Each structure stands twice: as C-alpha cells, then as structure tokens.
Amino acid sequence: MGNPVNGNGAVQAVYEAWGYRTIGGQQPFAGSPVFACMTRELR
C-alpha cells in the first residue's frame, strides 16, 4: 500500500512496471491521504 502522489506518481509507476496493479484505495483515518492498495500475480 502506498501513497500514489509520492514523487508525482513516480513511485506508483515503478510498482506498475514491476507488475503490480491498483485494486482500490484505503484511508486509514480521517485527514490522511488515500493510499493505493496494490497486488501482483504470483507466478
């Protein structure tokens, strides 16, 4: 789970290049950023 705006989206782009995809978002508490929930298929 990560903040999709970190590094202007560069961090999320790296995870996507590694085969991860976003499946949803989670906001752990009011006022916090919405974090991307990501998964990747196991081979």
mmCIF file as gemmi writes it, N, C-alpha and C atoms, coordinates in Angstrom:
data_model
loop_
_atom_site.group_PDB
_atom_site.id
_atom_site.type_symbol
_atom_site.label_atom_id
_atom_site.label_alt_id
_atom_site.label_comp_id
_atom_site.label_asym_id
_atom_site.label_entity_id
_atom_site.label_seq_id
_atom_site.pdbx_PDB_ins_code
_atom_site.Cartn_x
_atom_site.Cartn_y
_atom_site.Cartn_z
_atom_site.occupancy
_atom_site.B_iso_or_equiv
_atom_site.pdbx_formal_charge
_atom_site.auth_seq_id
_atom_site.auth_asym_id
_atom_site.pdbx_PDB_model_num
ATOM 1 N N . MET Axp A 1 ? 0.865 -1.162 0 1 0 ? 1 A 1
ATOM 2 C CA . MET Axp A 1 ? 0 0 0 1 0 ? 1 A 1
ATOM 3 C C . MET Axp A 1 ? 0.912 1.225 0 1 0 ? 1 A 1
ATOM 4 N N . GLY Axp A 2 ? 0.577 2.159 -0.856 1 0 ? 2 A 1
ATOM 5 C CA . GLY Axp A 2 ? 1.414 3.337 -0.921 1 0 ? 2 A 1
ATOM 6 C C . GLY Axp A 2 ? 0.624 4.573 -1.311 1 0 ? 2 A 1
ATOM 7 N N . ASN Axp A 3 ? 1.219 5.718 -1.073 1 0 ? 3 A 1
ATOM 8 C CA . ASN Axp A 3 ? 0.597 6.985 -1.43 1 0 ? 3 A 1
ATOM 9 C C . ASN Axp A 3 ? 0.866 7.24 -2.911 1 0 ? 3 A 1
ATOM 10 N N . PRO Axp A 4 ? -0.159 7.249 -3.749 1 0 ? 4 A 1
ATOM 11 C CA . PRO Axp A 4 ? 0.055 7.371 -5.189 1 0 ? 4 A 1
ATOM 12 C C . PRO Axp A 4 ? 0.612 8.715 -5.64 1 0 ? 4 A 1
ATOM 13 N N . VAL Axp A 5 ? 0.616 9.727 -4.791 1 0 ? 5 A 1
ATOM 14 C CA . VAL Axp A 5 ? 1.15 11.026 -5.195 1 0 ? 5 A 1
ATOM 15 C C . VAL Axp A 5 ? 2.624 11.203 -4.827 1 0 ? 5 A 1
ATOM 16 N N . ASN Axp A 6 ? 3.211 10.238 -4.124 1 0 ? 6 A 1
ATOM 17 C CA . ASN Axp A 6 ? 4.642 10.339 -3.791 1 0 ? 6 A 1
ATOM 18 C C . ASN Axp A 6 ? 5.463 10.412 -5.065 1 0 ? 6 A 1
ATOM 19 N N . GLY Axp A 7 ? 6.376 11.355 -5.11 1 0 ? 7 A 1
ATOM 20 C CA . GLY Axp A 7 ? 7.236 11.508 -6.276 1 0 ? 7 A 1
ATOM 21 C C . GLY Axp A 7 ? 6.467 11.837 -7.536 1 0 ? 7 A 1
ATOM 22 N N . ASN Axp A 8 ? 5.343 12.561 -7.39 1 0 ? 8 A 1
ATOM 23 C CA . ASN Axp A 8 ? 4.479 12.897 -8.533 1 0 ? 8 A 1
ATOM 24 C C . ASN Axp A 8 ? 4.038 11.652 -9.291 1 0 ? 8 A 1
ATOM 25 N N . GLY Axp A 9 ? 3.792 10.575 -8.583 1 0 ? 9 A 1
ATOM 26 C CA . GLY Axp A 9 ? 3.325 9.336 -9.197 1 0 ? 9 A 1
ATOM 27 C C . GLY Axp A 9 ? 4.44 8.409 -9.641 1 0 ? 9 A 1
ATOM 28 N N . ALA Axp A 10 ? 5.689 8.828 -9.484 1 0 ? 10 A 1
ATOM 29 C CA . ALA Axp A 10 ? 6.821 8.01 -9.936 1 0 ? 10 A 1
ATOM 30 C C . ALA Axp A 10 ? 6.93 6.701 -9.158 1 0 ? 10 A 1
ATOM 31 N N . VAL Axp A 11 ? 6.658 6.745 -7.862 1 0 ? 11 A 1
ATOM 32 C CA . VAL Axp A 11 ? 6.764 5.534 -7.041 1 0 ? 11 A 1
ATOM 33 C C . VAL Axp A 11 ? 5.732 4.51 -7.507 1 0 ? 11 A 1
ATOM 34 N N . GLN Axp A 12 ? 4.507 4.952 -7.719 1 0 ? 12 A 1
ATOM 35 C CA . GLN Axp A 12 ? 3.473 4.029 -8.184 1 0 ? 12 A 1
ATOM 36 C C . GLN Axp A 12 ? 3.82 3.497 -9.572 1 0 ? 12 A 1
ATOM 37 N N . ALA Axp A 13 ? 4.394 4.316 -10.428 1 0 ? 13 A 1
ATOM 38 C CA . ALA Axp A 13 ? 4.788 3.875 -11.769 1 0 ? 13 A 1
ATOM 39 C C . ALA Axp A 13 ? 5.838 2.768 -11.701 1 0 ? 13 A 1
ATOM 40 N N . VAL Axp A 14 ? 6.754 2.855 -10.739 1 0 ? 14 A 1
ATOM 41 C CA . VAL Axp A 14 ? 7.765 1.801 -10.579 1 0 ? 14 A 1
ATOM 42 C C . VAL Axp A 14 ? 7.086 0.485 -10.203 1 0 ? 14 A 1
ATOM 43 N N . TYR Axp A 15 ? 6.149 0.546 -9.25 1 0 ? 15 A 1
ATOM 44 C CA . TYR Axp A 15 ? 5.436 -0.674 -8.855 1 0 ? 15 A 1
ATOM 45 C C . TYR Axp A 15 ? 4.644 -1.247 -10.031 1 0 ? 15 A 1
ATOM 46 N N . GLU Axp A 16 ? 4.029 -0.398 -10.828 1 0 ? 16 A 1
ATOM 47 C CA . GLU Axp A 16 ? 3.296 -0.884 -12.001 1 0 ? 16 A 1
ATOM 48 C C . GLU Axp A 16 ? 4.253 -1.528 -13 1 0 ? 16 A 1
ATOM 49 N N . ALA Axp A 17 ? 5.45 -0.983 -13.152 1 0 ? 17 A 1
ATOM 50 C CA . ALA Axp A 17 ? 6.449 -1.579 -14.043 1 0 ? 17 A 1
ATOM 51 C C . ALA Axp A 17 ? 6.886 -2.959 -13.54 1 0 ? 17 A 1
ATOM 52 N N . TRP Axp A 18 ? 6.817 -3.175 -12.226 1 0 ? 18 A 1
ATOM 53 C CA . TRP Axp A 18 ? 7.156 -4.468 -11.644 1 0 ? 18 A 1
ATOM 54 C C . TRP Axp A 18 ? 5.987 -5.456 -11.697 1 0 ? 18 A 1
ATOM 55 N N . GLY Axp A 19 ? 4.865 -5.046 -12.304 1 0 ? 19 A 1
ATOM 56 C CA . GLY Axp A 19 ? 3.729 -5.948 -12.467 1 0 ? 19 A 1
ATOM 57 C C . GLY Axp A 19 ? 2.604 -5.767 -11.468 1 0 ? 19 A 1
ATOM 58 N N . TYR Axp A 20 ? 2.699 -4.784 -10.589 1 0 ? 20 A 1
ATOM 59 C CA . TYR Axp A 20 ? 1.617 -4.523 -9.639 1 0 ? 20 A 1
ATOM 60 C C . TYR Axp A 20 ? 0.511 -3.736 -10.322 1 0 ? 20 A 1
ATOM 61 N N . ARG Axp A 21 ? -0.709 -3.907 -9.817 1 0 ? 21 A 1
ATOM 62 C CA . ARG Axp A 21 ? -1.825 -3.098 -10.307 1 0 ? 21 A 1
ATOM 63 C C . ARG Axp A 21 ? -2.647 -2.643 -9.11 1 0 ? 21 A 1
ATOM 64 N N . THR Axp A 22 ? -3.242 -1.478 -9.257 1 0 ? 22 A 1
ATOM 65 C CA . THR Axp A 22 ? -4.057 -0.917 -8.183 1 0 ? 22 A 1
ATOM 66 C C . THR Axp A 22 ? -5.412 -1.605 -8.162 1 0 ? 22 A 1
ATOM 67 N N . ILE Axp A 23 ? -5.829 -2.048 -6.97 1 0 ? 23 A 1
ATOM 68 C CA . ILE Axp A 23 ? -7.123 -2.716 -6.837 1 0 ? 23 A 1
ATOM 69 C C . ILE Axp A 23 ? -8.092 -1.905 -5.985 1 0 ? 23 A 1
ATOM 70 N N . GLY Axp A 24 ? -7.638 -0.81 -5.427 1 0 ? 24 A 1
ATOM 71 C CA . GLY Axp A 24 ? -8.513 0.02 -4.611 1 0 ? 24 A 1
ATOM 72 C C . GLY Axp A 24 ? -7.711 1.04 -3.832 1 0 ? 24 A 1
ATOM 73 N N . GLY Axp A 25 ? -8.386 1.665 -2.899 1 0 ? 25 A 1
ATOM 74 C CA . GLY Axp A 25 ? -7.738 2.659 -2.062 1 0 ? 25 A 1
ATOM 75 C C . GLY Axp A 25 ? -8.166 2.486 -0.626 1 0 ? 25 A 1
ATOM 76 N N . GLN Axp A 26 ? -7.355 3.001 0.28 1 0 ? 26 A 1
ATOM 77 C CA . GLN Axp A 26 ? -7.677 2.905 1.703 1 0 ? 26 A 1
ATOM 78 C C . GLN Axp A 26 ? -7.223 4.181 2.39 1 0 ? 26 A 1
ATOM 79 N N . GLN Axp A 27 ? -8.102 4.716 3.225 1 0 ? 27 A 1
ATOM 80 C CA . GLN Axp A 27 ? -7.786 5.896 4.027 1 0 ? 27 A 1
ATOM 81 C C . GLN Axp A 27 ? -7.851 5.455 5.49 1 0 ? 27 A 1
ATOM 82 N N . PRO Axp A 28 ? -6.678 5.234 6.115 1 0 ? 28 A 1
ATOM 83 C CA . PRO Axp A 28 ? -6.658 4.655 7.461 1 0 ? 28 A 1
ATOM 84 C C . PRO Axp A 28 ? -7.324 5.503 8.538 1 0 ? 28 A 1
ATOM 85 N N . PHE Axp A 29 ? -7.324 6.819 8.367 1 0 ? 29 A 1
ATOM 86 C CA . PHE Axp A 29 ? -8.009 7.673 9.325 1 0 ? 29 A 1
ATOM 87 C C . PHE Axp A 29 ? -8.356 8.983 8.64 1 0 ? 29 A 1
ATOM 88 N N . ALA Axp A 30 ? -9.326 9.685 9.18 1 0 ? 30 A 1
ATOM 89 C CA . ALA Axp A 30 ? -9.77 10.952 8.594 1 0 ? 30 A 1
ATOM 90 C C . ALA Axp A 30 ? -8.603 11.925 8.499 1 0 ? 30 A 1
ATOM 91 N N . GLY Axp A 31 ? -8.484 12.567 7.363 1 0 ? 31 A 1
ATOM 92 C CA . GLY Axp A 31 ? -7.427 13.536 7.156 1 0 ? 31 A 1
ATOM 93 C C . GLY Axp A 31 ? -6.148 12.957 6.568 1 0 ? 31 A 1
ATOM 94 N N . SER Axp A 32 ? -6.051 11.648 6.521 1 0 ? 32 A 1
ATOM 95 C CA . SER Axp A 32 ? -4.859 11.04 5.925 1 0 ? 32 A 1
ATOM 96 C C . SER Axp A 32 ? -5.051 10.936 4.414 1 0 ? 32 A 1
ATOM 97 N N . PRO Axp A 33 ? -3.946 10.771 3.668 1 0 ? 33 A 1
ATOM 98 C CA . PRO Axp A 33 ? -4.108 10.569 2.231 1 0 ? 33 A 1
ATOM 99 C C . PRO Axp A 33 ? -4.765 9.219 1.959 1 0 ? 33 A 1
ATOM 100 N N . VAL Axp A 34 ? -5.324 9.082 0.792 1 0 ? 34 A 1
ATOM 101 C CA . VAL Axp A 34 ? -5.877 7.793 0.371 1 0 ? 34 A 1
ATOM 102 C C . VAL Axp A 34 ? -4.73 7.015 -0.258 1 0 ? 34 A 1
ATOM 103 N N . PHE Axp A 35 ? -4.417 5.879 0.329 1 0 ? 35 A 1
ATOM 104 C CA . PHE Axp A 35 ? -3.318 5.043 -0.147 1 0 ? 35 A 1
ATOM 105 C C . PHE Axp A 35 ? -3.817 4.056 -1.191 1 0 ? 35 A 1
ATOM 106 N N . ALA Axp A 36 ? -2.977 3.768 -2.173 1 0 ? 36 A 1
ATOM 107 C CA . ALA Axp A 36 ? -3.311 2.799 -3.202 1 0 ? 36 A 1
ATOM 108 C C . ALA Axp A 36 ? -3.058 1.393 -2.656 1 0 ? 36 A 1
ATOM 109 N N . CYS Axp A 37 ? -4.028 0.509 -2.81 1 0 ? 37 A 1
ATOM 110 C CA . CYS Axp A 37 ? -3.852 -0.894 -2.471 1 0 ? 37 A 1
ATOM 111 C C . CYS Axp A 37 ? -3.486 -1.604 -3.768 1 0 ? 37 A 1
ATOM 112 N N . MET Axp A 38 ? -2.34 -2.259 -3.771 1 0 ? 38 A 1
ATOM 113 C CA . MET Axp A 38 ? -1.838 -2.859 -4.998 1 0 ? 38 A 1
ATOM 114 C C . MET Axp A 38 ? -1.594 -4.347 -4.791 1 0 ? 38 A 1
ATOM 115 N N . THR Axp A 39 ? -1.686 -5.095 -5.882 1 0 ? 39 A 1
ATOM 116 C CA . THR Axp A 39 ? -1.432 -6.531 -5.847 1 0 ? 39 A 1
ATOM 117 C C . THR Axp A 39 ? -0.682 -6.922 -7.107 1 0 ? 39 A 1
ATOM 118 N N . ARG Axp A 40 ? -0.125 -8.11 -7.066 1 0 ? 40 A 1
ATOM 119 C CA . ARG Axp A 40 ? 0.598 -8.626 -8.223 1 0 ? 40 A 1
ATOM 120 C C . ARG Axp A 40 ? 0.381 -10.119 -8.278 1 0 ? 40 A 1
ATOM 121 N N . GLU Axp A 41 ? 0.243 -10.644 -9.468 1 0 ? 41 A 1
ATOM 122 C CA . GLU Axp A 41 ? 0.032 -12.084 -9.647 1 0 ? 41 A 1
ATOM 123 C C . GLU Axp A 41 ? 1.329 -12.826 -9.342 1 0 ? 41 A 1
ATOM 124 N N . LEU Axp A 42 ? 1.204 -13.907 -8.585 1 0 ? 42 A 1
ATOM 125 C CA . LEU Axp A 42 ? 2.359 -14.771 -8.309 1 0 ? 42 A 1
ATOM 126 C C . LEU Axp A 42 ? 2.507 -15.767 -9.437 1 0 ? 42 A 1
ATOM 127 N N . ARG Axp A 43 ? 3.725 -16.058 -9.762 1 0 ? 43 A 1
ATOM 128 C CA . ARG Axp A 43 ? 3.978 -16.992 -10.882 1 0 ? 43 A 1
ATOM 129 C C . ARG Axp A 43 ? 4.187 -18.382 -10.39 1 0 ? 43 A 1
